[in-house]
Amino acid sequence: MTAQKYWNCQVLGWTAFGALGLTINVLNGGHLGVLLITHILFILYSIGLTHLFRRQIQKRRVRYQRGARLWLFLAAGVLLISVIQTALIILSSSIIAHHYQPDWPLSVIAALEWGMMMGTGIWTVLYIRLTEKRRQETREVQLKLALREAELRALESQINPHFLFNCLNSIRALVLLDPPRAQDMLTRLANVLRHSLRHDRQHTVPLASEIEAVSDYLALEAVRFEERLRVQFAVDAATAQCAVPPMLLQTLVENAIKHGIAQVAGNGDLIVRAEHRDGVIRLTVENTGQLSEAPISSNQLGIANTRERLRLLYGDQASLILNNGNGRVIATVQIPA
């Protein structure tokens, strides 16, 4: 919904609702002058209140990707706005009529409150329904852009000359010494490049697919680092078919290699863990090294991209945390199963 359509709907909708209320009150014998002023005021502050409510809805929609929490927030907002509308109607009517009625019948107040809840509730449902398609389209575009950026960064890291020359030199050395292993390394290099170049991705893939791609990448790096790189996998079998964002685990592992293992003088450990517990998938990449305090780098941009994709997919139900201590860096991702 464009801004112009939104404001047209706001003005026309609340004007029609106010006109309906004005007609009912006039037919019931109300004073036309007082009713006309109070209903004009009603239209103005109803537009203002629901516009403020709209801004809060937009914020909560980003955070609450699952329906229950969002609809609970919407119900609370409708109730609050209807109470404010009722209070303002009573107050403005009393001021304009030059007298105050402290004994408004409860039945009249209840009917007024019910009418305000109906009006604001209808506004809320219509706004959610009319903007849902556009919101989904925007979210899809954001997800695709974030995924493409992750793919681009992964591809750049795979095909940069340093990486390729190291891999090819290592494979060349193996051709005479260990032909079967050289053949295996070529296959893994092809798999890594194919994984990075594949553009027909879904928003999530089975974790087993990510583990396979990471295994190929680490096998290539093991040729370069030799015994310096010590890799362990501790992956719960129950997580194999769990859906995770593509390139998620590989981004964390590449980060651990480039900014952890490659920076230490001696041997370095890299441990990949995955577990499924209490409806949450927890992925952990632990490596020897220290978190960098340097200005923003491609590494930090990659982590920021990963966080953005998690936010788009899961709202506030997912997290990516980096911890540093005892010569180890631990990246922990939690996402709903």
Secondary structure as GFF3:
##gff-version 3
##sequence-region A 1 337
A	DSSP	alpha_helix	3	27	.	.	.	ID=ss1
A	DSSP	alpha_helix	32	63	.	.	.	ID=ss2
A	DSSP	alpha_helix	67	96	.	.	.	ID=ss3
A	DSSP	alpha_helix	106	159	.	.	.	ID=ss4
A	DSSP	alpha_helix	161	177	.	.	.	ID=ss5
A	DSSP	alpha_helix	179	197	.	.	.	ID=ss6
A	DSSP	beta_strand	205	206	.	.	.	ID=ss7
A	DSSP	alpha_helix	207	225	.	.	.	ID=ss8
A	DSSP	three_ten_helix	226	228	.	.	.	ID=ss9
A	DSSP	beta_strand	229	235	.	.	.	ID=ss10
A	DSSP	three_ten_helix	237	239	.	.	.	ID=ss11
A	DSSP	beta_strand	243	244	.	.	.	ID=ss12
A	DSSP	alpha_helix	248	259	.	.	.	ID=ss13
A	DSSP	three_ten_helix	261	263	.	.	.	ID=ss14
A	DSSP	beta_strand	268	277	.	.	.	ID=ss15
A	DSSP	beta_strand	280	288	.	.	.	ID=ss16
A	DSSP	alpha_helix	298	314	.	.	.	ID=ss17
A	DSSP	three_ten_helix	315	317	.	.	.	ID=ss18
A	DSSP	beta_strand	319	325	.	.	.	ID=ss19
A	DSSP	beta_strand	328	336	.	.	.	ID=ss20
###
